[in-house]
Amino acid sequence: MKKKYLSTVLIAFAIGLFTNNIYAQGAYIDFNAGYGFSMSSQNIEWLDFYNYTIGNNSFTNEQVNVSLGKGFSVGGTFGYMFNKNIGAELGVSYLIGGKSKAQDNYTNGKTDYTFYTLSSKMLRINPSIVISSGFNGINPYAKFGLIIGSGSIMYEYNDNDDVDIEIIKMKMNGGLALGLSSSIGVLFNLNDKMSFFGELNMINLSYAPTKGEITEATFNGTDGLPNMTTSEKEIEFVDSYTYNINNPPSDSQPRKELKHKMPFGSFGINFGLKIGL
């Protein structure tokens, strides 16, 4: 009798374990949104991006730390769990970066000021490995993966000199960014097919655009783009270049400048809905 009871318990346990594994396996999709805070920020002095104040007898310089990875993101993921503990995902997200600002102030007999603004957008692809506890109800997990990004950086210069106003806007893009991502989160099962999740994520990423173009140049409302040469309007960012004084490059070609790696790291929160297929 005891042997029969023990056999029944073991069979029930095996069936339950098998059922949980089958339930944990399979494909799923999720939809998510979140916000990333600045991380791995840098100083971007090559764009004069720092605070500068000049008075009657002194001047002050102040560094401005910039992380273009901060901001809102929305995305979706396709994933597959090989068993209740191990899976793989391919995520796609779109970053709408927050603005970073710097300012010059001139108060030496008159009040002039210049505003500098940087912002970003980036489409990111994120293949990851998922390690899950496999618990029912509340299920902690972790993710580790790569980030591949294609983005753009917007730079704006707004100078107000008494009555004169000069505005220059430049867009920098081209090339790909490659970095690392990691997340820890908790999955809350709502029913057999749907779960809600919240997670903390960290992205280590930098991006070096390969080209830049001035998209707006006005002085007191007058458009100055038609009078600018190609070399004044367009930039090709390269790893190295040689300038020959006796044979300078043509004004009809984009000018060359060295590449600059821009910080896109972030530490953020993410929430979403997971749906089993």
N, C-alpha and C positions, 0 to 999 in steps of 0.2 A: 504493500500500500504506500509506504514511504517512498519507494523507488518510483512508483507511478506518479506520485505527487511531484517529486523532484524533476522527473522527465517533463511533466506538463509545464512547470515553472521555467525550465531551461528552453523549451520550445517557444513559450510565450515571449521570453526575453529575446530570443533570436529573431522572432518575427518582428518584435518592436524595434530592435536594432536595425534590421533590414529595412523596415518601413521608414525609419528616420533617415537612413542613408539615401534611400530612393528619393525621399522628399527633399533632402539637402542637395542632391545632384540636380543638374539641368541648367537651362539657359534662363536669363532674366535681363530686364532692362531697368534703368532708373532715370529719373529726372531730378535735377538738383540745382540749388542756387546757394550763393554764399558771399562772404566778404573776406578779403585778404588785407592784413595790416602790413605796414612797412617792415622789411627785414633785409639785412645785408645792404643797407643804404650806402651811397657813395657821394662824393663831392664832384660836381660836373663843372669845373672851372673853365674848360675849353669853350663853353657857351656863356661865359661870364655869369654863371648861375650861383651867385652869392649876394648877400646883403651888403650894401656899401652906403655909408652916410658921411657926408662932408659938411662941416660947419665953418664958422669964421676962422678958427685957429686949429682945427683938428679934423681927422677923418677916422672912420671906423670900418673895418672889414669883419664880416661875420659869415662863417661857413653855413651852407644850407645842405642838409643831408637829403638825398633823393632816393626813393625806391619807386620805380615805375610799375612794380607788380601789385601795388596796393589798389583796391577798388572792388567793384562788384563783378561777379562772374555767374554765368548760367551755363548749363550743359546737360549732357545725357551720357549714358553708359550702356554698353552691351557686355554682359558677362556670362561666364559659364563655370559652375562649380563641379569639379571632377569628383569630389566626395564632400562630406560635410565640413571638412577642414581646409581644403586647398581648392583654389579657383584662379581664374584669370579674367582680366577686364580690358576693354578698350574704351576709353572715355574721350569725349570731345567737349571742350568748354570754350567760352568766349569771354575774354576779360575786357571790361569797360573801366579803364584805369582812372583813378582819382587825380586831381591836379596838384602839382607841386609849384610853389611860387617863391620868387625872390624879388627884391626891390632895391633900387638906388634912390637916395634922397640927397638933393643939393639945396642947402639952406644958406649959402654964402652970399648974402645980399639979395637973393631971390629964391623962390621955391620951385624947383624942377624935380621931376621924378621919372623913373623908368621902371616898368613892370616886366618881369620875365615869367613865363608860364610854360610848364612841361606837362604833357599828359600822354597816355598810351592806349592802344587797343591791340589785342592779340588773340588769334585763334590757336588753341592748344590741343594737341593730341597726346593722350596719356595711357600707354599700355602699362598694366600693373599686375603683380601677383597678389592674390588675396589669401590671407591666413585667418581662418575663422575658428572660434571656440566650438561652434556646432551646437550650442545650447538652444533649447526651445524657449520661446517667450522673449527673453532678453539675451541677445547674442553679440558679445564683444568681438571685434575683428581688427586687423591691421592690414595696410596695403603698402607696397613698395614698388616703385616703377620709374619710368622715364617720362620726361616732358619734352615734346617737340613743338616749337612754336613758330608761327609766322605772324609778324606784327608790324605796327607802325608807331612812330613817335611824332607828336605834334609840338612844335616849339613856336612861341609867340613873343615878340619884342614890341613893347608899346612905350614910346618915349614922348613925354609931355614937357616941352621946353617953353615956358611961358605961354605963348599963343600958338606955337607950332606943335603939331601932333604927327608923329611918324609911327606907322604900324608895319611890322614885317612878320609874316607867318611862313614857317617851313615845315614840310613833311619829310620824315626820314623813314625809309623802309627797305625791303629787299633782303634776301638771305634768310637763313633759318637759325633758330635758337635751340640749344640742346642742354637739358639739365636733369635734375633728379627730383622725385616727389616721394613723400611718405605721409601716411594718415593713420590715425587710430579713431575708432568709432564704435557705436553701439546700434544694433538693429533691434527694433521693437516690432514683433510680429502682430499684425492686425487681424489677418485671417490666413487661409491656406495659400493665398496668392499675393497678398499685399503686405508690405512692411514699411515702416517709417524709420528713417535713420538720421543720426546727427554725428558729426565727426569733426575732429581737429586735423588740419592738414598743414604741411610745410612744403614749400617749393624753393629749390635752390637753382636759380636760372639767371643767365645774363644773355644779352642780345646786342650784336654789333650790326647796325644797318649797313647796307652796301651802297646806298644812294640817298641823296637828299635833293629836294626841290623847293624853291621859294614859290608859294602858291598865292601870296598876296603881299604887295608892297605899295603903300600909299603914303603920301605926304600932304597933310591938310586936306585929305579927301581925294586927292588926285592920284590916279593909278600910274605907278611908275614901272610896272612890268614891261610894257611895250618898248621902253627905252633901255632895258637891261640886256646885256649880252648873255649868251648861253652859259659862259663861264661864271658870270655873276649870279645866275639863277639856279644852276645845277651843280651838284657835287657828286663825285665818285669816290667812295671811301675804299681805300686799298690798304694792304699790309705794308707796302713800301712803294716809293716812287723817287724818281730823279728829276730835278729841275735844272735845265740848261739855260743859263742866262743869255748865251749867245743865240739860242734857238728856243725861245719861249713857246709854250703851247698856244694853239689858236684860241681866240675868244669864242669861236663857234663850237668849241668842245667843252664838256663839263670839266671843271677844275678838279684836281686830285687832292685829297686830304687823307690822313691816316685814319684807320678805323678806330672807333671808340666803343668799348664794351659798356653797355648800359645795364644797371641793376634791375632785375625783374623778380627778385626773391620776395617771398611773402610768408606770413604765418596767419592762418585764418580759420574760420568756421564754415561748415557746410551742412545743409539740411536737404533732405529729399525723400522721394517715394520710390520704393523698389517693387517691381511687378514681375512675378514668375511667369514664364512662358510654357 
